Amino acid sequence: MVKKENREKAYLCKINLTVDISCFIMVVKLTLQRRDSLENKVEQYRKELGETQEELAYALGVSRQTIISIEKGKYNPSIILAFKIATHFKRTIEEIFIYKEEQSDKANEI
């Protein structure tokens, strides 16, 4: 009787493991399939005004490192900071930040 119960438990664990792996693969596929990115023109507009990164950072109340990260696309600002940036440059958020949704062919390889 004990052996039969152990086999049933092992079978159920195998089913759960298969489901977990399937779910994991599905999440990876979806992640690879859809890559959203946010490009920006912060550096371009800053240079047009003749400002340094430090001057812009001071005007916005953030660190220079934050400006560097935004310009390099490594950090997406909060909506409040995006509004501050847009107001500073006298532009709309959409003029400064460009949303791009990209599809990847890598998802089909899995």
C-alpha positions in Angstrom: 0.0 0.0 0.0 2.8 2.4 0.8 4.5 1.7 -2.4 1.4 2.5 -4.4 0.9 5.8 -2.5 4.6 6.7 -3.2 4.1 6.0 -6.9 0.9 8.2 -7.0 2.8 11.0 -5.2 5.7 10.6 -7.6 3.3 10.7 -10.6 1.6 13.9 -9.2 5.0 15.5 -8.7 5.9 14.6 -12.2 2.7 16.2 -13.5 3.3 19.4 -11.4 6.9 19.6 -12.6 5.8 19.3 -16.2 3.2 22.0 -15.7 5.8 24.3 -14.0 8.3 23.8 -16.8 5.6 24.5 -19.4 4.6 27.6 -17.6 8.2 28.7 -17.4 8.7 28.1 -21.1 5.6 30.1 -21.9 6.7 33.0 -19.8 10.1 33.0 -21.4 8.6 32.9 -24.9 6.3 35.9 -24.1 9.2 37.8 -22.6 11.4 37.2 -25.7 8.5 37.9 -28.0 7.6 41.3 -26.7 10.3 43.9 -25.9 9.1 47.3 -25.2 11.6 50.2 -25.3 11.5 53.8 -24.6 13.8 56.0 -26.6 14.4 59.6 -25.8 15.7 62.9 -27.1 16.9 64.3 -23.7 20.5 64.6 -24.8 19.6 66.2 -28.1 17.3 68.9 -26.5 19.8 69.4 -23.6 22.6 70.2 -26.1 20.3 72.4 -28.2 19.9 74.5 -25.0 23.7 74.4 -24.4 23.2 72.8 -21.0 25.5 70.4 -19.3 24.2 67.2 -17.7 24.9 68.8 -14.3 22.9 71.9 -15.1 19.9 69.9 -16.3 20.1 67.7 -13.3 20.1 70.7 -11.0 17.2 72.3 -12.8 15.2 69.0 -12.4 16.3 68.2 -8.9 18.0 64.9 -9.7 21.6 63.7 -9.9 23.8 63.9 -12.9 24.0 60.1 -12.9 20.2 60.1 -13.4 20.5 62.3 -16.4 23.3 60.1 -17.8 21.2 57.0 -17.3 18.1 58.5 -19.0 20.2 59.7 -21.9 21.7 56.3 -22.4 18.3 54.6 -22.2 19.3 52.6 -19.1 16.7 54.3 -16.9 13.1 55.3 -17.7 12.0 58.3 -15.6 8.9 58.4 -13.5 5.9 60.1 -15.0 6.5 63.1 -12.7 10.2 63.4 -13.9 9.1 63.0 -17.5 6.7 65.9 -17.0 9.4 68.0 -15.4 11.8 67.2 -18.4 9.1 68.1 -20.9 8.3 71.4 -19.1 12.0 72.2 -18.9 12.4 71.8 -22.6 9.0 73.4 -23.4 8.1 70.2 -25.3 5.5 67.5 -25.0 6.4 64.2 -23.3 5.7 62.5 -26.7 8.3 64.7 -28.4 10.9 63.7 -25.9 10.1 60.1 -25.1 9.3 57.7 -28.0 7.7 54.4 -27.1 8.5 51.4 -29.3 7.0 48.0 -29.1 9.3 45.4 -30.8 8.6 41.9 -31.8 11.4 39.3 -31.6 11.8 36.2 -33.8 13.7 34.5 -30.9 10.4 33.4 -29.3 9.7 31.1 -32.2 13.1 29.3 -31.7 12.0 28.0 -28.3 
